[in-house]
Amino acid sequence: MDIPKQHQTKKATTPKARKQHRISFPVLMAWGIRNRIQYLVAILFTLLVVTTFFITGKNNMQSSPSPSPSECINFLSGNLTGKNEVQSSFDTTLAIDENSSDGSPPSQCDYFSGKWVYDNSSHPPYSWQQCSYISDQVACEKFGRKDINYQNWRWQPHQCDLPRFNATVLLEKLRGKRLVYVGDSLNRGQWVSMVCLLESSIPQEQKSLDWGGPDGALITFKAKEYDAKIEFYWAPLLLESNSDHPFNHRLPDRFVRIQAIERHARYWTDADILVFNSYLWWRRPKMKLLWGSFDSSDGIYKEVDMLRSYEMALKTWSDWVEIHVNHTKTQLFFASMSPTHLWSYEWSNAKEGEGNCYNETEPITTEGHWGGGSDSRMMRLVEAAIEGLGRRGVTVQMLNITQLSEYRKEAHPSIYKRQWESITQEQISNPTSYADCIHWCLPGVPDVWNEILYALLLPSFSNSSSSSSNSSSISSSSSS
């Protein structure tokens, strides 16, 4: 076959061409050898880097606990209630050393990872008789509880010490400010705890308690000398619902206006510190949601899966927080789920259906215990909402109280509380049938929640003090 002329290779026929060809051959050889050397160096360097990463990764894997077979099964099957999964999702690291000279956190410490230590010298921080406004729902000793060792347990983080709660320091930092708890009766218990922690430092004539808001939903404790307000707002579902009356809210059907929060939010939007919670009132397979007004005949009602309903509610809440809350002024917190102890088989050899928190006198000692009443799926939705706000420039800190409270099966009111309904003879013969294993006795576990809240607030107090000092220095310099 003939090759087209334009593609034929020209041969070097002249002596000059042959000479040039002989000269170029060793040059090409040298260039090829250099190329091979560079190629080998690149391969050796790559092997070195890969080996380094392999050794580092292996050491990290050896220092980390391997998941157990049951944890793997839980993960693969979609069971997200395992303890390790929740702990990894909600590790919160923030610390402040009360002895540090500048008030700045010297090292990171997870306040929520630790153990309970029996300490009858520093705990309880107060007695129920010292708290004028303690609720009969949580005053267990007042209603006949004799075993009061539950009051003497102190929370000890693994990596640090909690700063000692100082009521005077907190009141000074709250001067002219509002600290508002928003949520259900568990958040109200934390509010009562904070009032009890502060009250002994305030003379009787310098404190007051008032009810306001719709149907008395807003309770305000005021330290008059400091012009400081510690408040609780009843909103068990955060959004507007037919359960918003602070006293008459036990209804057979529960409806939530899934896009409505304004009626509540206008009472707390301008607060300086906000602590939210909302879990237990959502714990049912489906929620009845309302688009429209309760008073309107054209409202749309629909039953929606609980988790999807909760996710929608958190979106309404987070949108409001993003747009209406002053982020340069207000500090935001969201408390994780408060655990229940309704089934004693979770921590003992009891059969299913036998026993609950009634007659329990000691904490659970198994590290990482996680009860069936705590739904990590809901907490992951809260975490996702908080992360979403963070990406939009809004900081919300998680009060991860779940794991530390899981250990305290003995710290619930059980039968030692005011009974709002008459107890039948049948119930009296079986106390577990009416034992309250949801709320917490005071003094008790909610005091620790507030001690941790105090620790998390300290850095911001230090920063505000520094800013005030700097402003004073600038003013002094200007005037001189």
Long-range contacts (C-beta under 8 A, 24 or more apart in sequence): 80-376, 80-377, 80-380, 81-370, 81-372, 81-374, 81-375, 81-376, 81-377, 82-370, 82-376, 83-368, 83-369, 83-370, 83-403, 84-368, 85-376, 86-370, 86-374, 86-376, 86-379, 86-402, 86-403, 87-113, 87-368, 87-403, 89-376, 89-379, 89-380, 89-383, 90-336, 90-379, 90-383, 90-398, 90-400, 90-402, 90-403, 91-400, 92-397, 92-398, 92-400, 94-397, 94-456, 94-459, 95-159, 95-160, 95-455, 96-163, 96-455, 96-456, 96-458, 96-459, 96-462, 97-160, 97-163, 98-163, 98-164, 98-458, 102-462, 103-458, 103-459, 103-461, 103-462, 103-465, 103-466, 104-459, 104-462, 105-459, 107-160, 109-157, 109-159, 109-160, 110-157, 110-158, 110-159, 111-157, 111-160, 111-162, 111-452, 111-455, 111-456, 112-157, 112-400, 112-401, 112-403, 112-404, 112-452, 113-157, 113-158, 113-159, 113-403, 114-155, 114-156, 114-157, 114-158, 114-404, 115-155, 115-156, 115-158, 115-367, 116-153, 116-154, 116-155, 116-156, 116-363, 116-404, 116-407, 116-408, 117-153, 117-154, 117-155, 117-156, 118-149, 118-152, 118-153, 118-154, 119-152, 119-153, 119-154, 120-152, 122-154, 123-151, 123-152, 123-153, 123-154, 123-443, 123-447, 124-151, 124-152, 124-443, 124-444, 124-447, 125-165, 125-197, 125-443, 125-447, 126-196, 126-197, 126-199, 126-200, 126-443, 127-443, 128-442, 128-443, 130-196, 130-199, 130-200, 131-192, 131-195, 131-196, 131-199, 131-442, 132-199, 133-192, 133-195, 133-196, 133-199, 133-209, 133-221, 134-192, 134-196, 134-442, 135-188, 135-189, 135-192, 135-442, 136-417, 136-418, 137-185, 137-189, 137-413, 137-417, 137-418, 137-436, 137-439, 138-189, 138-192, 138-413, 138-417, 138-439, 138-440, 138-441, 138-442, 138-444, 139-417, 139-418, 139-441, 139-442, 140-413, 140-414, 140-416, 140-417, 140-441, 140-442, 140-444, 141-416, 141-441, 143-413, 143-416, 143-417, 143-418, 144-416, 145-414, 145-416, 145-441, 147-361, 149-361, 149-362, 150-361, 150-408, 150-410, 150-411, 150-441, 150-444, 151-441, 151-443, 151-444, 153-363, 153-408, 153-411, 154-448, 155-404, 155-448, 155-451, 155-452, 162-451, 162-452, 162-455, 163-454, 163-455, 163-458, 165-197, 165-450, 165-451, 165-454, 166-454, 167-197, 167-198, 167-200, 167-201, 168-201, 169-461, 170-198, 170-454, 170-457, 171-198, 171-201, 171-202, 171-223, 171-226, 171-228, 172-226, 173-457, 173-461, 173-464, 174-223, 174-226, 174-228, 174-229, 174-230, 174-272, 175-226, 175-227, 175-228, 176-226, 176-227, 176-228, 177-228, 177-229, 177-272, 177-273, 178-229, 178-231, 178-270, 178-271, 178-272, 178-273, 179-228, 179-229, 179-230, 179-231, 179-271, 179-272, 179-273, 179-275, 180-229, 180-231, 180-232, 180-233, 180-268, 180-271, 180-273, 180-274, 180-275, 181-231, 181-232, 181-233, 181-275, 181-277, 182-232, 182-233, 182-235, 182-238, 182-264, 182-268, 182-274, 182-275, 182-276, 182-277, 183-235, 183-236, 183-238, 183-275, 183-276, 183-277, 183-278, 183-335, 184-234, 184-235, 184-236, 184-277, 184-278, 184-279, 184-280, 184-281, 185-236, 185-439, 186-277, 186-280, 186-338, 186-438, 186-439, 186-440, 187-232, 187-275, 187-276, 187-277, 187-335, 188-232, 188-234, 189-439, 189-440, 189-442, 189-446, 190-275, 190-277, 190-335, 190-446, 190-449, 190-450, 191-219, 191-230, 191-231, 191-232, 192-442, 192-446, 193-442, 193-443, 193-444, 193-446, 193-447, 193-449, 193-450, 194-230, 194-450, 195-221, 195-230, 196-442, 196-443, 196-447, 197-447, 197-450, 198-223, 198-230, 212-267, 213-267, 214-244, 214-263, 215-244, 215-245, 215-246, 215-247, 216-246, 216-247, 217-244, 217-245, 217-246, 217-264, 217-267, 218-267, 231-268, 231-271, 233-264, 233-267, 233-268, 235-264, 235-278, 236-278, 236-280, 236-281, 237-278, 237-281, 237-282, 237-313, 238-264, 238-276, 238-278, 238-313, 238-317, 239-264, 239-313, 239-316, 239-317, 240-264, 242-294, 243-281, 253-288, 254-281, 254-284, 254-287, 254-288, 255-288, 255-289, 255-290, 255-294, 255-301, 256-287, 256-288, 256-289, 256-290, 256-309, 256-313, 257-289, 257-290, 257-291, 257-292, 257-293, 257-294, 258-289, 258-290, 258-291, 258-309, 258-312, 258-313, 258-316, 259-291, 259-316, 260-316, 261-316, 261-317, 261-320, 262-320, 265-320, 265-324, 269-320, 269-324, 269-325, 270-326, 270-330, 271-330, 272-329, 272-330, 272-331, 273-330, 273-331, 273-333, 273-457, 274-325, 274-330, 274-331, 274-332, 274-333, 275-333, 275-334, 275-335, 275-399, 275-453, 276-317, 276-332, 276-333, 276-334, 276-335, 277-334, 277-335, 277-338, 278-313, 279-337, 279-338, 279-375, 279-378, 280-337, 280-338, 280-340, 280-438, 282-306, 282-309, 282-310, 282-313, 282-378, 283-375, 307-377, 307-378, 307-381, 310-378, 310-381, 311-381, 314-381, 314-382, 314-385, 315-385, 317-385, 318-385, 318-388, 318-389, 318-394, 321-389, 321-394, 321-396, 322-389, 322-392, 322-394, 325-394, 327-393, 327-394, 327-395, 331-395, 331-397, 331-457, 331-460, 332-394, 332-395, 332-396, 332-397, 333-396, 333-397, 333-398, 333-399, 333-453, 333-456, 334-382, 334-386, 334-396, 334-397, 334-398, 334-399, 335-398, 335-399, 335-401, 335-449, 336-379, 336-382, 336-398, 336-399, 336-400, 336-401, 336-402, 337-374, 337-375, 337-378, 337-379, 337-402, 338-401, 338-402, 338-405, 338-438, 338-440, 339-371, 339-373, 339-374, 339-402, 339-405, 339-406, 340-371, 340-373, 340-374, 340-437, 340-438, 341-371, 341-373, 341-408, 341-409, 341-412, 341-437, 342-373, 342-437, 342-438, 343-371, 343-372, 344-409, 346-371, 346-372, 347-371, 347-409, 355-432, 356-432, 356-435, 356-437, 357-409, 357-410, 357-412, 357-414, 357-435, 357-437, 358-414, 358-415, 358-431, 358-432, 358-435, 358-437, 359-414, 359-431, 360-409, 360-410, 360-414, 361-410, 362-410, 363-407, 363-408, 363-409, 363-410, 363-411, 364-406, 364-407, 364-408, 364-409, 365-407, 368-403, 369-406, 369-407, 370-403, 370-406, 371-406, 374-402, 374-406, 397-456, 399-449, 399-452, 399-453, 399-456, 401-449, 401-452, 404-448, 405-440, 405-445, 405-449, 408-440, 408-444, 408-445, 411-440, 411-441, 411-444, 411-445, 412-436, 412-437, 412-438, 412-439, 412-440, 412-441, 413-439, 413-440, 413-441, 416-441
